[in-house]
């Protein structure tokens, strides 16, 4: 075995061993961020429905092979360079879904990426962005999901290549890359800008698809929202900053319009996973869509890759 291969093997063994050692640390002590898991008011499922649409929960967790958008049995394959992820059943089913979860367990999963049993979730579940949601909003989302029909059945196990298949290694990934707390209002900015920031950076998790990633699959902060390779297939995803390679020539109204009807200013229509995103954002209010547009146009321009299909 050549030296580089031996070093790689030693590194992988170290990652696995460290992951096993740190699992309890993840389960009981780490990743609490600002520590505010507790809510400050009664949960509001009406607001939860808005967050459900903005968060695109249906896009991943809808039952595989079903056209019913409120059947959250999961199982739809998500193909990535790391392998195939199968989103879980998040319906309120008592046996196979999250029907027995407590509100705190749901908030912890959303904001910290930790399951009720203490196991870390893969960041294909975008808790790296949901982490910016307030506990109150996470509780509202949970309250809405509990109003949906329970769906029996479990999703298949993830089919990932080594070393990504070793879940315990995610503890180290979270130590290295998981940061951020609840997005706070910036008083010198407008109400629309603050709402847009919350939707884009938090519950809407736009950066999860529209940013390049490093070797470990973490977003490169300096290139956040500047587009990047399409992790689900060929081509690239668009640059959402107001750079000439992105939204420089788009008006706020045109961005908001696309989020409602899926049409670009030159009358092209979005396709693929973005078509599903638009199906979700179309359920938001005109005010929320415009808020997202206002925030995106306020970002510093970042040069992105030339678009390819």
Residue pairs with C-beta under 8 A, 6 or more apart in sequence:
1 9
12 162
12 163
15 163
15 166
15 169
15 172
16 163
16 166
16 168
16 169
18 169
18 171
18 172
19 166
19 167
19 168
19 169
19 170
19 171
19 172
20 168
22 168
22 171
22 172
22 175
23 118
23 119
23 120
23 168
23 171
24 118
25 171
26 114
26 118
26 120
26 171
26 174
27 114
27 117
27 118
27 119
28 118
30 171
30 174
30 175
31 112
31 113
31 114
31 174
31 178
32 112
33 111
33 112
33 131
33 180
33 181
33 182
34 181
34 182
36 134
36 135
36 182
37 104
37 107
37 108
37 111
37 135
38 104
38 135
39 103
39 107
39 135
39 136
39 139
40 135
40 136
41 136
43 103
43 136
43 139
43 140
43 142
43 143
44 140
44 143
45 140
45 143
45 144
45 146
45 147
46 144
47 137
47 140
48 137
48 140
48 141
48 142
48 143
48 144
48 145
49 144
50 284
50 285
50 288
51 133
51 137
51 140
51 141
51 144
51 203
52 58
52 141
52 144
52 145
53 280
53 281
53 283
53 284
54 199
54 203
54 204
54 280
54 281
54 284
54 288
55 130
55 141
55 203
55 204
55 205
55 280
56 204
56 205
56 276
56 277
56 280
57 72
57 90
57 141
57 145
58 69
58 70
58 72
58 276
58 280
59 273
59 276
59 277
59 280
60 74
60 76
60 78
60 87
61 72
61 73
61 74
61 76
61 87
61 88
61 89
61 90
62 68
62 69
62 71
62 72
62 73
62 74
62 76
63 71
63 72
63 73
63 74
63 75
63 76
63 151
63 153
64 73
64 74
64 75
64 76
64 77
64 155
65 75
66 73
70 148
70 149
71 91
71 148
71 149
71 151
72 89
72 90
72 91
72 97
72 145
72 148
72 151
73 89
73 91
73 96
73 97
73 151
73 152
73 153
73 155
74 86
74 87
74 88
74 89
74 90
74 155
75 86
75 87
75 89
75 153
75 155
75 156
76 86
76 87
77 84
77 85
77 86
78 84
78 85
78 86
78 87
78 124
78 232
79 232
79 233
80 124
80 231
80 232
81 231
82 160
82 161
82 164
82 217
83 158
83 159
83 160
83 161
83 164
83 165
84 158
84 159
84 160
85 122
85 124
85 158
85 160
86 155
86 156
86 157
86 158
86 159
87 125
87 155
88 154
88 155
89 96
89 97
89 98
89 151
89 153
89 154
89 155
90 97
90 98
90 145
91 97
91 98
91 99
91 145
91 148
91 149
91 150
91 151
92 98
92 99
92 145
92 146
92 148
92 149
92 150
93 99
93 150
93 151
93 152
94 100
94 150
95 152
96 151
96 152
96 153
96 154
97 150
97 151
98 106
98 145
99 146
99 150
101 109
101 116
101 142
102 116
103 139
103 142
105 116
106 138
106 139
106 141
106 142
107 135
107 138
107 139
107 142
108 114
108 116
109 115
109 116
109 121
109 127
110 127
110 130
110 131
110 133
110 138
110 141
111 127
111 130
111 131
111 133
111 135
111 138
112 127
112 131
112 178
113 120
113 121
113 123
113 125
113 127
113 128
113 131
113 170
113 174
113 178
114 120
114 121
115 121
119 167
120 167
120 168
120 170
120 171
120 173
120 174
121 127
121 170
122 158
122 167
122 170
123 170
123 173
123 177
123 217
123 218
126 205
126 208
127 178
128 177
128 178
128 180
128 205
128 208
128 218
128 219
129 201
129 202
129 203
129 204
129 205
129 207
129 208
130 138
130 202
130 203
130 205
131 178
131 180
131 181
132 180
132 181
132 182
132 183
132 198
132 201
132 202
132 203
133 141
133 182
133 183
133 202
133 203
134 182
135 182
137 203
158 165
163 169
173 216
173 217
173 218
176 216
176 218
177 216
177 218
183 197
183 198
183 201
183 202
185 194
186 193
186 194
186 197
189 197
190 294
192 287
192 290
192 291
192 294
193 291
193 294
193 295
193 298
195 287
195 288
195 291
196 290
196 291
196 292
196 293
196 294
196 295
196 296
197 295
199 284
199 288
199 291
199 292
199 295
200 206
200 207
200 225
200 292
200 295
200 296
201 207
204 281
204 292
206 225
206 240
207 219
207 224
207 225
208 219
209 231
209 237
209 273
210 225
210 226
210 227
210 228
210 237
210 238
210 239
210 240
211 219
211 220
211 223
211 224
211 225
211 226
211 227
211 228
212 219
212 220
212 223
212 226
212 227
212 228
212 229
213 219
213 220
213 228
213 231
214 220
222 302
223 302
223 304
224 302
225 239
225 240
225 241
225 296
225 299
225 302
226 239
226 240
226 241
226 243
226 245
226 246
226 302
226 303
226 304
227 236
227 237
227 238
227 239
227 240
227 245
227 246
227 304
227 305
227 307
228 236
228 237
228 304
228 305
229 235
229 236
229 237
229 305
230 236
230 237
232 272
232 273
233 272
234 308
234 309
235 307
235 308
235 309
236 305
236 306
236 307
236 308
237 274
238 246
238 304
238 307
239 245
239 246
239 247
239 302
239 303
239 304
239 305
240 246
240 247
240 296
240 299
241 247
241 296
241 299
241 300
241 301
241 302
241 304
242 248
242 250
242 296
242 297
242 299
242 301
243 301
243 302
243 303
243 304
244 301
244 303
245 303
245 304
245 305
245 306
245 307
246 301
246 302
246 304
247 255
247 296
247 297
248 301
249 265
250 265
250 297
251 265
252 290
252 293
252 294
252 297
253 290
253 293
254 264
254 265
254 293
255 292
255 293
255 296
255 297
256 286
256 289
256 290
256 292
256 293
257 263
258 264
258 270
258 278
259 278
259 281
259 282
259 284
259 289
259 292
259 293
260 278
260 281
260 282
260 286
260 289
261 278
261 282
262 269
262 270
262 274
262 275
262 278
262 282
263 269
263 270
264 270
269 275
270 277
270 278
281 289
281 292
